[in-house]
Amino acid sequence: MKSENPSIARSKKTRMTTSNSQIDEDRSIDPAKTAALLLKSRAVRIEQLRNDQPDIDDISWHILLDLKVSMNADQPVTMLDLAIRLNVAKNIMVRYVEYLIGTALIDKPADALHKDPVPLKLTASGDALTGDILQKISQELVNG
C-alpha cells in the first residue's frame, strides 16, 4: 500500500476543513430563526390534528416521527429504543405506546411475547397521517 506524502495530506485536510467551515458559515441560521421554525412546525401540527385525530401531544408526535424515520431507514424500533431516544421512563412509554395502538396509529406484532423486545411500526393510517402533516409542515416552512 502506497503512503501519501505528509505535506500533501495536510494540504488536503486544510482544504477540506476550510471548505467545511465555509459551508457551515453559508448555511448558518441564528437560534431565533431556528426557534421560530420549530414553533411554526408545532403550530402547523397542532392545527392539523385539532379536529381530525385523538389527542396527539408532543411525546406522541415524536414517537410517530421516530417510527416514520426508522421505518423509512428499515431499522426496527422497540418501546425501549423509544424510551431511551425520547428520554421518557419505560413505564410512561408503555402507556404512550398502548394509547397509540388504541388509536390505530401504531402497531406491534400480536404474536410477540410480552417480555421480548417487540418492534413497533406505524399502521397505514399512522403513516398516512404523519406523512400528510409533515408535507403540510414542509409547505408552510417553504412558503413562509
C-alpha positions as CSV (number, residue, x, y, z in Angstrom):
1,M,0.0,0.0,0.0
2,K,1.4,3.4,-1.0
3,S,1.5,6.1,1.7
4,E,0.7,9.7,0.9
5,N,3.2,12.5,1.3
6,P,2.5,14.1,4.8
7,S,2.6,17.6,3.4
8,I,0.0,16.7,0.7
9,A,-2.2,15.0,3.3
10,R,-2.0,18.2,5.5
11,S,-2.9,20.3,2.5
12,K,-5.9,18.2,1.6
13,K,-7.0,18.2,5.2
14,T,-6.7,22.0,5.4
15,R,-8.7,22.4,2.1
16,M,-11.4,20.1,3.5
17,T,-11.6,21.9,6.8
18,T,-11.7,25.3,5.1
19,S,-14.4,24.0,2.7
20,N,-16.5,22.6,5.5
21,S,-16.2,25.7,7.6
22,Q,-17.3,27.8,4.5
23,I,-20.3,25.5,4.1
24,D,-21.2,25.9,7.7
25,E,-20.9,29.7,7.5
26,D,-23.1,29.8,4.4
27,R,-25.7,27.6,6.0
28,S,-25.7,29.0,9.5
29,I,-29.0,30.1,10.9
30,D,-29.4,32.1,14.0
31,P,-31.1,30.5,17.1
32,A,-34.1,32.8,17.0
33,K,-34.8,31.7,13.4
34,T,-34.4,28.1,14.4
35,A,-36.8,28.6,17.3
36,A,-39.3,30.3,15.0
37,L,-39.2,27.4,12.5
38,L,-39.7,24.9,15.3
39,L,-42.6,26.8,16.8
40,K,-44.2,27.2,13.3
41,S,-43.8,23.5,12.8
42,R,-45.6,22.7,16.1
43,A,-48.4,25.2,15.3
44,V,-49.0,23.5,11.9
45,R,-49.0,20.1,13.5
46,I,-51.5,21.2,16.2
47,E,-53.8,22.8,13.7
48,Q,-53.8,19.7,11.5
49,L,-54.6,17.4,14.4
50,R,-57.1,19.7,16.1
51,N,-60.3,18.3,14.5
52,D,-59.2,15.0,12.9
53,Q,-57.4,12.9,15.5
54,P,-57.4,11.9,19.1
55,D,-55.1,13.8,21.4
56,I,-51.5,13.7,20.0
57,D,-49.2,15.6,22.3
58,D,-45.6,16.3,21.8
59,I,-44.3,12.9,23.0
60,S,-46.9,11.1,20.9
61,W,-45.9,13.1,17.9
62,H,-42.2,12.4,18.5
63,I,-43.0,8.7,18.8
64,L,-44.8,8.8,15.4
65,L,-41.8,10.8,13.9
66,D,-39.3,8.3,15.2
67,L,-41.3,5.4,13.8
68,K,-41.6,7.2,10.4
69,V,-37.9,7.7,10.2
70,S,-37.0,4.2,11.4
71,M,-39.4,2.6,9.0
72,N,-38.0,4.6,6.2
73,A,-34.5,3.5,7.2
74,D,-35.7,-0.1,7.6
75,Q,-34.4,0.0,11.2
76,P,-36.7,-1.8,13.7
77,V,-37.6,0.2,16.9
78,T,-38.8,-1.1,20.2
79,M,-40.5,0.5,23.1
80,L,-37.2,0.6,25.0
81,D,-35.5,2.3,22.0
82,L,-38.2,5.0,22.0
83,A,-37.9,5.5,25.8
84,I,-34.2,6.0,25.5
85,R,-34.3,8.2,22.5
86,L,-37.1,10.4,23.9
87,N,-35.8,10.3,27.5
88,V,-39.1,9.0,28.8
89,A,-39.4,6.5,31.6
90,K,-40.1,3.0,30.3
91,N,-43.4,2.7,32.2
92,I,-44.6,6.0,30.8
93,M,-43.5,4.9,27.3
94,V,-45.6,1.8,27.7
95,R,-48.7,4.0,28.3
96,Y,-47.9,6.2,25.3
97,V,-47.5,3.2,23.0
98,E,-50.6,1.5,24.3
99,Y,-52.5,4.7,23.7
100,L,-51.2,5.0,20.1
101,I,-52.0,1.3,19.5
102,G,-55.5,2.0,20.7
103,T,-55.9,4.9,18.3
104,A,-54.7,2.6,15.4
105,L,-51.7,4.8,14.6
106,I,-49.0,2.3,15.5
107,D,-48.9,-1.5,15.5
108,K,-46.9,-4.2,17.1
109,P,-46.9,-7.9,16.2
110,A,-49.6,-9.7,18.1
111,D,-47.6,-13.0,18.2
112,A,-44.6,-11.5,20.1
113,L,-44.1,-12.4,23.7
114,H,-44.8,-9.6,26.1
115,K,-41.3,-9.7,27.7
116,D,-39.4,-9.8,24.4
117,P,-38.4,-6.5,22.7
118,V,-41.2,-6.0,20.2
119,P,-40.6,-3.9,17.0
120,L,-43.2,-1.2,16.6
121,K,-44.3,0.3,13.3
122,L,-46.8,2.8,12.0
123,T,-50.1,1.5,10.7
124,A,-51.2,2.5,7.3
125,S,-53.3,5.3,8.8
126,G,-50.5,6.3,11.1
127,D,-48.1,6.5,8.2
128,A,-50.5,8.5,6.1
129,L,-51.3,10.9,8.9
130,T,-47.7,11.5,9.7
131,G,-46.8,11.9,6.1
132,D,-49.7,14.4,5.5
133,I,-48.7,16.5,8.5
134,L,-45.0,16.5,7.5
135,Q,-46.0,17.5,4.0
136,K,-48.1,20.5,5.3
137,I,-45.3,21.5,7.7
138,S,-42.8,21.4,4.8
139,Q,-45.1,23.5,2.6
140,E,-45.7,26.0,5.4
141,L,-41.9,26.4,6.1
142,V,-41.0,26.7,2.4
143,N,-43.8,29.2,1.6
144,G,-43.2,31.1,4.8
